[in-house]
Structure formats: structure tokens, C-alpha cells
């Protein structure tokens, strides 16, 4: 199974959730969760798991846990991710 280390720029405390591709492999996600006590990270993982139809435990934040710039390991190929997040 292919995995992708996706670069994600997170904007916490947004009014609503939305995402956009900034580049071929950089995703920007606005999330309505605060960046404290891991709330934004957990929200991001839950959102990605629902959108990509994968188990939340299979999504790993590999870098940037306390930063807006994150590296997230997702057990799908980049093409599969882009199919589900056009």
C-alpha cells in the first residue's frame, strides 16, 4: 500500500472548515479548532479520516505538531488523496 507524506498548512480558529491545494502536494486546511491542547491536530486528523474514508489512527502527524506547517503521513497515494479531495 502506498503512503504519502503530505505537507499541510493549517489555519486554526477559522469560521468554517475548508481546504484548497496550494501546490501539487501542499494542502491548506482552515479548521474551526483552537491550536491548544492538540485540539487543532486532532480535528485535522478526524477531518482527513472522514474525507479520505480511512481510519483516524492510520493518519500520523510526523512533523510540525506545534506548528501551522505540518507533515502528515497518510496511507494512500497522492493520486488517491487528490481523487477524494479534489
Gaussian input, Z-matrix of N, CA and C with variables (Angstrom, degrees):
# hf/3-21g

backbone

0 1
 N
 C     1     B1
 C     2     B2     1     A1
 N     3     B3     2     A2     1     D1
 C     4     B4     3     A3     2     D2
 C     5     B5     4     A4     3     D3
 N     6     B6     5     A5     4     D4
 C     7     B7     6     A6     5     D5
 C     8     B8     7     A7     6     D6
 N     9     B9     8     A8     7     D7
 C    10    B10     9     A9     8     D8
 C    11    B11    10    A10     9     D9
 N    12    B12    11    A11    10    D10
 C    13    B13    12    A12    11    D11
 C    14    B14    13    A13    12    D12
 N    15    B15    14    A14    13    D13
 C    16    B16    15    A15    14    D14
 C    17    B17    16    A16    15    D15
 N    18    B18    17    A17    16    D16
 C    19    B19    18    A18    17    D17
 C    20    B20    19    A19    18    D18
 N    21    B21    20    A20    19    D19
 C    22    B22    21    A21    20    D20
 C    23    B23    22    A22    21    D21
 N    24    B24    23    A23    22    D22
 C    25    B25    24    A24    23    D23
 C    26    B26    25    A25    24    D24
 N    27    B27    26    A26    25    D25
 C    28    B28    27    A27    26    D26
 C    29    B29    28    A28    27    D27
 N    30    B30    29    A29    28    D28
 C    31    B31    30    A30    29    D29
 C    32    B32    31    A31    30    D30
 N    33    B33    32    A32    31    D31
 C    34    B34    33    A33    32    D32
 C    35    B35    34    A34    33    D33
 N    36    B36    35    A35    34    D34
 C    37    B37    36    A36    35    D35
 C    38    B38    37    A37    36    D36
 N    39    B39    38    A38    37    D37
 C    40    B40    39    A39    38    D38
 C    41    B41    40    A40    39    D39
 N    42    B42    41    A41    40    D40
 C    43    B43    42    A42    41    D41
 C    44    B44    43    A43    42    D42
 N    45    B45    44    A44    43    D43
 C    46    B46    45    A45    44    D44
 C    47    B47    46    A46    45    D45
 N    48    B48    47    A47    46    D46
 C    49    B49    48    A48    47    D47
 C    50    B50    49    A49    48    D48
 N    51    B51    50    A50    49    D49
 C    52    B52    51    A51    50    D50
 C    53    B53    52    A52    51    D51
 N    54    B54    53    A53    52    D52
 C    55    B55    54    A54    53    D53
 C    56    B56    55    A55    54    D54
 N    57    B57    56    A56    55    D55
 C    58    B58    57    A57    56    D56
 C    59    B59    58    A58    57    D57
 N    60    B60    59    A59    58    D58
 C    61    B61    60    A60    59    D59
 C    62    B62    61    A61    60    D60
 N    63    B63    62    A62    61    D61
 C    64    B64    63    A63    62    D62
 C    65    B65    64    A64    63    D63
 N    66    B66    65    A65    64    D64
 C    67    B67    66    A66    65    D65
 C    68    B68    67    A67    66    D66
 N    69    B69    68    A68    67    D67
 C    70    B70    69    A69    68    D68
 C    71    B71    70    A70    69    D69
 N    72    B72    71    A71    70    D70
 C    73    B73    72    A72    71    D71
 C    74    B74    73    A73    72    D72
 N    75    B75    74    A74    73    D73
 C    76    B76    75    A75    74    D74
 C    77    B77    76    A76    75    D75
 N    78    B78    77    A77    76    D76
 C    79    B79    78    A78    77    D77
 C    80    B80    79    A79    78    D78
 N    81    B81    80    A80    79    D79
 C    82    B82    81    A81    80    D80
 C    83    B83    82    A82    81    D81
 N    84    B84    83    A83    82    D82
 C    85    B85    84    A84    83    D83
 C    86    B86    85    A85    84    D84
 N    87    B87    86    A86    85    D85
 C    88    B88    87    A87    86    D86
 C    89    B89    88    A88    87    D87
 N    90    B90    89    A89    88    D88
 C    91    B91    90    A90    89    D89
 C    92    B92    91    A91    90    D90
 N    93    B93    92    A92    91    D91
 C    94    B94    93    A93    92    D92
 C    95    B95    94    A94    93    D93
 N    96    B96    95    A95    94    D94
 C    97    B97    96    A96    95    D95
 C    98    B98    97    A97    96    D96
 N    99    B99    98    A98    97    D97
 C   100   B100    99    A99    98    D98
 C   101   B101   100   A100    99    D99
 N   102   B102   101   A101   100   D100
 C   103   B103   102   A102   101   D101
 C   104   B104   103   A103   102   D102
 N   105   B105   104   A104   103   D103
 C   106   B106   105   A105   104   D104
 C   107   B107   106   A106   105   D105
 N   108   B108   107   A107   106   D106
 C   109   B109   108   A108   107   D107
 C   110   B110   109   A109   108   D108
 N   111   B111   110   A110   109   D109
 C   112   B112   111   A111   110   D110
 C   113   B113   112   A112   111   D111
 N   114   B114   113   A113   112   D112
 C   115   B115   114   A114   113   D113
 C   116   B116   115   A115   114   D114
 N   117   B117   116   A116   115   D115
 C   118   B118   117   A117   116   D116
 C   119   B119   118   A118   117   D117
 N   120   B120   119   A119   118   D118
 C   121   B121   120   A120   119   D119
 C   122   B122   121   A121   120   D120
 N   123   B123   122   A122   121   D121
 C   124   B124   123   A123   122   D122
 C   125   B125   124   A124   123   D123
 N   126   B126   125   A125   124   D124
 C   127   B127   126   A126   125   D125
 C   128   B128   127   A127   126   D126
 N   129   B129   128   A128   127   D127
 C   130   B130   129   A129   128   D128
 C   131   B131   130   A130   129   D129
 N   132   B132   131   A131   130   D130
 C   133   B133   132   A132   131   D131
 C   134   B134   133   A133   132   D132
 N   135   B135   134   A134   133   D133
 C   136   B136   135   A135   134   D134
 C   137   B137   136   A136   135   D135
 N   138   B138   137   A137   136   D136
 C   139   B139   138   A138   137   D137
 C   140   B140   139   A139   138   D138
 N   141   B141   140   A140   139   D139
 C   142   B142   141   A141   140   D140
 C   143   B143   142   A142   141   D141
 N   144   B144   143   A143   142   D142
 C   145   B145   144   A144   143   D143
 C   146   B146   145   A145   144   D144
 N   147   B147   146   A146   145   D145
 C   148   B148   147   A147   146   D146
 C   149   B149   148   A148   147   D147
 N   150   B150   149   A149   148   D148
 C   151   B151   150   A150   149   D149
 C   152   B152   151   A151   150   D150
 N   153   B153   152   A152   151   D151
 C   154   B154   153   A153   152   D152
 C   155   B155   154   A154   153   D153
 N   156   B156   155   A155   154   D154
 C   157   B157   156   A156   155   D155
 C   158   B158   157   A157   156   D156
 N   159   B159   158   A158   157   D157
 C   160   B160   159   A159   158   D158
 C   161   B161   160   A160   159   D159
 N   162   B162   161   A161   160   D160
 C   163   B163   162   A162   161   D161
 C   164   B164   163   A163   162   D162
 N   165   B165   164   A164   163   D163
 C   166   B166   165   A165   164   D164
 C   167   B167   166   A166   165   D165
 N   168   B168   167   A167   166   D166
 C   169   B169   168   A168   167   D167
 C   170   B170   169   A169   168   D168
 N   171   B171   170   A170   169   D169
 C   172   B172   171   A171   170   D170
 C   173   B173   172   A172   171   D171
 N   174   B174   173   A173   172   D172
 C   175   B175   174   A174   173   D173
 C   176   B176   175   A175   174   D174
 N   177   B177   176   A176   175   D175
 C   178   B178   177   A177   176   D176
 C   179   B179   178   A178   177   D177
 N   180   B180   179   A179   178   D178
 C   181   B181   180   A180   179   D179
 C   182   B182   181   A181   180   D180
 N   183   B183   182   A182   181   D181
 C   184   B184   183   A183   182   D182
 C   185   B185   184   A184   183   D183
 N   186   B186   185   A185   184   D184
 C   187   B187   186   A186   185   D185
 C   188   B188   187   A187   186   D186
 N   189   B189   188   A188   187   D187
 C   190   B190   189   A189   188   D188
 C   191   B191   190   A190   189   D189
 N   192   B192   191   A191   190   D190
 C   193   B193   192   A192   191   D191
 C   194   B194   193   A193   192   D192
 N   195   B195   194   A194   193   D193
 C   196   B196   195   A195   194   D194
 C   197   B197   196   A196   195   D195
 N   198   B198   197   A197   196   D196
 C   199   B199   198   A198   197   D197
 C   200   B200   199   A199   198   D198
 N   201   B201   200   A200   199   D199
 C   202   B202   201   A201   200   D200
 C   203   B203   202   A202   201   D201
 N   204   B204   203   A203   202   D202
 C   205   B205   204   A204   203   D203
 C   206   B206   205   A205   204   D204
 N   207   B207   206   A206   205   D205
 C   208   B208   207   A207   206   D206
 C   209   B209   208   A208   207   D207
 N   210   B210   209   A209   208   D208
 C   211   B211   210   A210   209   D209
 C   212   B212   211   A211   210   D210
 N   213   B213   212   A212   211   D211
 C   214   B214   213   A213   212   D212
 C   215   B215   214   A214   213   D213
 N   216   B216   215   A215   214   D214
 C   217   B217   216   A216   215   D215
 C   218   B218   217   A217   216   D216
 N   219   B219   218   A218   217   D217
 C   220   B220   219   A219   218   D218
 C   221   B221   220   A220   219   D219
 N   222   B222   221   A221   220   D220
 C   223   B223   222   A222   221   D221
 C   224   B224   223   A223   222   D222
 N   225   B225   224   A224   223   D223
 C   226   B226   225   A225   224   D224
 C   227   B227   226   A226   225   D225
 N   228   B228   227   A227   226   D226
 C   229   B229   228   A228   227   D227
 C   230   B230   229   A229   228   D228
 N   231   B231   230   A230   229   D229
 C   232   B232   231   A231   230   D230
 C   233   B233   232   A232   231   D231
 N   234   B234   233   A233   232   D232
 C   235   B235   234   A234   233   D233
 C   236   B236   235   A235   234   D234
 N   237   B237   236   A236   235   D235
 C   238   B238   237   A237   236   D236
 C   239   B239   238   A238   237   D237
 N   240   B240   239   A239   238   D238
 C   241   B241   240   A240   239   D239
 C   242   B242   241   A241   240   D240
 N   243   B243   242   A242   241   D241
 C   244   B244   243   A243   242   D242
 C   245   B245   244   A244   243   D243
 N   246   B246   245   A245   244   D244
 C   247   B247   246   A246   245   D245
 C   248   B248   247   A247   246   D246
 N   249   B249   248   A248   247   D247
 C   250   B250   249   A249   248   D248
 C   251   B251   250   A250   249   D249
 N   252   B252   251   A251   250   D250
 C   253   B253   252   A252   251   D251
 C   254   B254   253   A253   252   D252
 N   255   B255   254   A254   253   D253
 C   256   B256   255   A255   254   D254
 C   257   B257   256   A256   255   D255

   B1=1.4477
   B2=1.5312
   B3=1.3048
   B4=1.4675
   B5=1.5225
   B6=1.3169
   B7=1.4617
   B8=1.5181
   B9=1.3182
   B10=1.4570
   B11=1.5139
   B12=1.3293
   B13=1.4536
   B14=1.5253
   B15=1.3272
   B16=1.4642
   B17=1.5167
   B18=1.3226
   B19=1.4661
   B20=1.5228
   B21=1.3344
   B22=1.4623
   B23=1.5179
   B24=1.3272
   B25=1.4586
   B26=1.5267
   B27=1.3238
   B28=1.4634
   B29=1.5249
   B30=1.3237
   B31=1.4595
   B32=1.5298
   B33=1.3481
   B34=1.4658
   B35=1.5270
   B36=1.3082
   B37=1.4690
   B38=1.5218
   B39=1.3272
   B40=1.4666
   B41=1.5264
   B42=1.3184
   B43=1.4767
   B44=1.5209
   B45=1.3162
   B46=1.4679
   B47=1.5201
   B48=1.3238
   B49=1.4612
   B50=1.5215
   B51=1.3201
   B52=1.4558
   B53=1.5207
   B54=1.3122
   B55=1.4498
   B56=1.5161
   B57=1.3097
   B58=1.4643
   B59=1.5235
   B60=1.3074
   B61=1.4558
   B62=1.5181
   B63=1.3281
   B64=1.4522
   B65=1.5258
   B66=1.3143
   B67=1.4470
   B68=1.5228
   B69=1.3159
   B70=1.4661
   B71=1.5166
   B72=1.3545
   B73=1.4638
   B74=1.5293
   B75=1.3284
   B76=1.4665
   B77=1.5236
   B78=1.3222
   B79=1.4552
   B80=1.5175
   B81=1.3343
   B82=1.4664
   B83=1.5224
   B84=1.3260
   B85=1.4645
   B86=1.5266
   B87=1.3299
   B88=1.4631
   B89=1.5258
   B90=1.3396
   B91=1.4581
   B92=1.5286
   B93=1.3233
   B94=1.4700
   B95=1.5226
   B96=1.3156
   B97=1.4665
   B98=1.5236
   B99=1.3138
   B100=1.4682
   B101=1.5304
   B102=1.3418
   B103=1.4616
   B104=1.5212
   B105=1.3146
   B106=1.4615
   B107=1.5243
   B108=1.3116
   B109=1.4689
   B110=1.5266
   B111=1.3324
   B112=1.4618
   B113=1.5289
   B114=1.3413
   B115=1.4691
   B116=1.5230
   B117=1.3315
   B118=1.4712
   B119=1.5319
   B120=1.3241
   B121=1.4725
   B122=1.5256
   B123=1.3249
   B124=1.4656
   B125=1.5206
   B126=1.3248
   B127=1.4654
   B128=1.5278
   B129=1.3317
   B130=1.4607
   B131=1.5267
   B132=1.3227
   B133=1.4617
   B134=1.5259
   B135=1.3331
   B136=1.4689
   B137=1.5272
   B138=1.3195
   B139=1.4697
   B140=1.5318
   B141=1.3226
   B142=1.4622
   B143=1.5199
   B144=1.3224
   B145=1.4593
   B146=1.5360
   B147=1.3260
   B148=1.4727
   B149=1.5272
   B150=1.3149
   B151=1.4618
   B152=1.5234
   B153=1.3211
   B154=1.4605
   B155=1.5238
   B156=1.3411
   B157=1.4662
   B158=1.5294
   B159=1.3351
   B160=1.4579
   B161=1.5290
   B162=1.3044
   B163=1.4617
   B164=1.5286
   B165=1.3239
   B166=1.4649
   B167=1.5297
   B168=1.3343
   B169=1.4657
   B170=1.5246
   B171=1.3323
   B172=1.4646
   B173=1.5336
   B174=1.3264
   B175=1.4665
   B176=1.5250
   B177=1.3321
   B178=1.4611
   B179=1.5157
   B180=1.3114
   B181=1.4639
   B182=1.5229
   B183=1.3354
   B184=1.4587
   B185=1.5214
   B186=1.3133
   B187=1.4596
   B188=1.5130
   B189=1.3274
   B190=1.4606
   B191=1.5075
   B192=1.3290
   B193=1.4729
   B194=1.5202
   B195=1.3301
   B196=1.4688
   B197=1.5310
   B198=1.3147
   B199=1.4607
   B200=1.5271
   B201=1.3216
   B202=1.4632
   B203=1.5212
   B204=1.3339
   B205=1.4604
   B206=1.5247
   B207=1.3256
   B208=1.4618
   B209=1.5256
   B210=1.3082
   B211=1.4561
   B212=1.5251
   B213=1.3246
   B214=1.4634
   B215=1.5289
   B216=1.3305
   B217=1.4576
   B218=1.5279
   B219=1.3252
   B220=1.4674
   B221=1.5250
   B222=1.3322
   B223=1.4659
   B224=1.5274
   B225=1.3220
   B226=1.4644
   B227=1.5232
   B228=1.3249
   B229=1.4624
   B230=1.5319
   B231=1.3209
   B232=1.4689
   B233=1.5254
   B234=1.3281
   B235=1.4726
   B236=1.5258
   B237=1.3304
   B238=1.4723
   B239=1.5385
   B240=1.3276
   B241=1.4641
   B242=1.5218
   B243=1.3286
   B244=1.4774
   B245=1.5229
   B246=1.3261
   B247=1.4741
   B248=1.5281
   B249=1.3362
   B250=1.4575
   B251=1.5248
   B252=1.3396
   B253=1.4696
   B254=1.5225
   B255=1.3343
   B256=1.4720
   B257=1.5313
   A1=108.71
   A2=116.03
   A3=121.42
   A4=110.28
   A5=115.10
   A6=121.41
   A7=108.67
   A8=115.88
   A9=121.52
   A10=109.10
   A11=115.83
   A12=121.69
   A13=106.01
   A14=115.10
   A15=121.68
   A16=110.37
   A17=115.89
   A18=120.71
   A19=106.89
   A20=115.72
   A21=120.33
   A22=109.12
   A23=115.45
   A24=121.93
   A25=106.29
   A26=116.67
   A27=121.79
   A28=110.11
   A29=115.33
   A30=120.60
   A31=106.92
   A32=117.58
   A33=120.24
   A34=111.81
   A35=116.14
   A36=124.18
   A37=113.66
   A38=116.84
   A39=120.65
   A40=109.33
   A41=116.23
   A42=119.91
   A43=111.54
   A44=116.05
   A45=120.22
   A46=108.91
   A47=114.21
   A48=118.41
   A49=109.40
   A50=114.91
   A51=119.97
   A52=107.93
   A53=115.12
   A54=119.56
   A55=109.94
   A56=115.70
   A57=121.00
   A58=108.50
   A59=115.38
   A60=121.14
   A61=108.00
   A62=117.88
   A63=122.55
   A64=110.69
   A65=116.35
   A66=123.16
   A67=106.19
   A68=117.87
   A69=119.20
   A70=113.41
   A71=117.53
   A72=119.14
   A73=112.73
   A74=117.14
   A75=121.45
   A76=108.43
   A77=115.06
   A78=121.86
   A79=109.10
   A80=116.59
   A81=121.54
   A82=106.79
   A83=116.00
   A84=120.34
   A85=108.73
   A86=115.70
   A87=121.95
   A88=106.80
   A89=116.16
   A90=118.88
   A91=110.68
   A92=116.61
   A93=120.99
   A94=113.18
   A95=117.22
   A96=121.22
   A97=108.43
   A98=116.90
   A99=120.14
   A100=111.27
   A101=116.23
   A102=119.77
   A103=113.81
   A104=117.90
   A105=119.80
   A106=110.72
   A107=115.57
   A108=122.86
   A109=112.70
   A110=116.70
   A111=122.52
   A112=114.25
   A113=117.68
   A114=120.68
   A115=112.30
   A116=117.47
   A117=120.56
   A118=110.46
   A119=117.33
   A120=120.58
   A121=111.02
   A122=116.60
   A123=120.21
   A124=111.39
   A125=116.68
   A126=120.36
   A127=110.09
   A128=116.12
   A129=120.58
   A130=111.00
   A131=117.42
   A132=120.88
   A133=111.58
   A134=117.06
   A135=120.22
   A136=111.02
   A137=116.41
   A138=120.36
   A139=110.56
   A140=116.68
   A141=119.85
   A142=111.49
   A143=117.30
   A144=119.82
   A145=111.27
   A146=117.18
   A147=120.22
   A148=111.11
   A149=116.62
   A150=120.54
   A151=112.44
   A152=116.59
   A153=121.17
   A154=113.01
   A155=116.75
   A156=122.82
   A157=111.44
   A158=115.05
   A159=120.98
   A160=108.71
   A161=115.53
   A162=121.64
   A163=110.43
   A164=117.08
   A165=121.44
   A166=111.83
   A167=117.72
   A168=120.89
   A169=112.45
   A170=117.24
   A171=119.80
   A172=112.20
   A173=117.42
   A174=122.41
   A175=107.97
   A176=115.93
   A177=120.93
   A178=111.08
   A179=117.24
   A180=120.88
   A181=106.19
   A182=116.35
   A183=122.42
   A184=112.66
   A185=116.78
   A186=119.97
   A187=110.44
   A188=116.33
   A189=120.35
   A190=114.78
   A191=117.90
   A192=119.77
   A193=112.75
   A194=117.53
   A195=120.27
   A196=111.14
   A197=116.97
   A198=122.36
   A199=110.18
   A200=116.52
   A201=119.98
   A202=110.97
   A203=116.53
   A204=122.20
   A205=108.13
   A206=115.59
   A207=120.40
   A208=111.00
   A209=114.86
   A210=122.31
   A211=106.09
   A212=115.50
   A213=121.26
   A214=108.83
   A215=115.36
   A216=121.41
   A217=108.90
   A218=114.74
   A219=121.82
   A220=107.81
   A221=117.92
   A222=120.73
   A223=113.58
   A224=115.96
   A225=123.06
   A226=107.49
   A227=116.42
   A228=119.37
   A229=108.52
   A230=116.38
   A231=120.36
   A232=110.32
   A233=117.36
   A234=120.49
   A235=111.20
   A236=117.10
   A237=120.41
   A238=110.19
   A239=116.63
   A240=120.51
   A241=109.86
   A242=116.32
   A243=120.28
   A244=111.90
   A245=117.50
   A246=120.75
   A247=110.37
   A248=115.39
   A249=120.41
   A250=112.80
   A251=116.73
   A252=122.60
   A253=107.37
   A254=117.61
   A255=118.99
   A256=112.98
   D1=133.21
   D2=179.63
   D3=-78.29
   D4=145.72
   D5=174.77
   D6=-126.34
   D7=153.68
   D8=-179.21
   D9=-128.50
   D10=132.63
   D11=171.27
   D12=-94.38
   D13=100.40
   D14=-172.68
   D15=-94.38
   D16=134.51
   D17=173.69
   D18=-84.34
   D19=125.71
   D20=-179.40
   D21=-128.86
   D22=127.90
   D23=173.85
   D24=-98.99
   D25=118.38
   D26=-175.90
   D27=-104.28
   D28=132.14
   D29=173.52
   D30=-112.84
   D31=101.42
   D32=-179.32
   D33=-76.16
   D34=169.86
   D35=178.48
   D36=59.05
   D37=28.96
   D38=177.57
   D39=-75.97
   D40=159.43
   D41=178.38
   D42=-68.43
   D43=-36.85
   D44=-179.61
   D45=-147.02
   D46=162.61
   D47=179.74
   D48=-81.84
   D49=135.46
   D50=173.22
   D51=-160.77
   D52=160.28
   D53=-179.13
   D54=-139.22
   D55=158.33
   D56=172.28
   D57=-154.50
   D58=148.62
   D59=176.31
   D60=-83.32
   D61=122.35
   D62=177.91
   D63=-87.55
   D64=-27.79
   D65=179.76
   D66=-153.25
   D67=-178.68
   D68=-177.08
   D69=-61.17
   D70=-24.92
   D71=-179.19
   D72=-136.44
   D73=24.11
   D74=176.67
   D75=-123.71
   D76=123.24
   D77=-178.07
   D78=-111.48
   D79=136.59
   D80=173.58
   D81=-108.72
   D82=128.78
   D83=-179.46
   D84=-127.66
   D85=122.52
   D86=172.93
   D87=-92.48
   D88=126.19
   D89=-178.66
   D90=-128.66
   D91=143.31
   D92=-177.94
   D93=-86.63
   D94=40.20
   D95=178.73
   D96=-123.30
   D97=146.92
   D98=179.23
   D99=-75.24
   D100=154.47
   D101=-178.19
   D102=-85.63
   D103=33.72
   D104=-179.33
   D105=-122.52
   D106=153.70
   D107=178.59
   D108=53.84
   D109=33.95
   D110=176.97
   D111=66.48
   D112=11.04
   D113=-176.98
   D114=-63.78
   D115=-42.70
   D116=-179.80
   D117=-65.97
   D118=-42.23
   D119=178.93
   D120=-62.24
   D121=-45.91
   D122=179.87
   D123=-64.23
   D124=-40.97
   D125=178.19
   D126=-62.16
   D127=-44.62
   D128=179.36
   D129=-59.17
   D130=-46.44
   D131=179.92
   D132=-62.73
   D133=-42.68
   D134=179.07
   D135=-65.06
   D136=-41.74
   D137=179.01
   D138=-62.35
   D139=-48.57
   D140=179.76
   D141=-62.22
   D142=-39.56
   D143=-179.77
   D144=-62.97
   D145=-39.51
   D146=178.57
   D147=-69.06
   D148=-45.53
   D149=-177.45
   D150=-67.27
   D151=-36.27
   D152=-175.86
   D153=-95.27
   D154=-3.90
   D155=178.94
   D156=57.75
   D157=49.04
   D158=176.26
   D159=-132.36
   D160=163.35
   D161=-178.86
   D162=-69.06
   D163=135.18
   D164=-178.03
   D165=-59.97
   D166=-31.31
   D167=179.88
   D168=-70.39
   D169=-16.81
   D170=-179.51
   D171=-84.92
   D172=-5.10
   D173=178.53
   D174=-98.41
   D175=126.16
   D176=-176.77
   D177=-123.55
   D178=129.12
   D179=172.44
   D180=-85.46
   D181=109.56
   D182=-174.61
   D183=-90.08
   D184=-23.89
   D185=-179.47
   D186=-156.09
   D187=149.11
   D188=176.63
   D189=83.68
   D190=28.59
   D191=-178.10
   D192=-58.17
   D193=-30.91
   D194=-179.87
   D195=-109.70
   D196=16.45
   D197=-178.49
   D198=-119.59
   D199=162.27
   D200=173.67
   D201=-76.20
   D202=-21.77
   D203=179.05
   D204=-96.47
   D205=114.16
   D206=-174.15
   D207=-121.10
   D208=153.91
   D209=170.81
   D210=-116.01
   D211=116.43
   D212=-173.25
   D213=-118.53
   D214=124.89
   D215=178.43
   D216=-88.82
   D217=121.82
   D218=-177.40
   D219=-123.00
   D220=131.00
   D221=-175.73
   D222=-79.70
   D223=49.58
   D224=176.25
   D225=-141.69
   D226=158.61
   D227=174.21
   D228=-74.88
   D229=162.01
   D230=178.55
   D231=-60.70
   D232=-37.75
   D233=178.15
   D234=-62.68
   D235=-40.60
   D236=179.16
   D237=-66.10
   D238=-39.83
   D239=178.76
   D240=-63.15
   D241=-45.20
   D242=-178.62
   D243=-67.91
   D244=-28.18
   D245=175.57
   D246=-64.84
   D247=-40.18
   D248=-176.08
   D249=-88.11
   D250=-20.97
   D251=176.27
   D252=-124.72
   D253=75.01
   D254=-175.90
   D255=-68.18

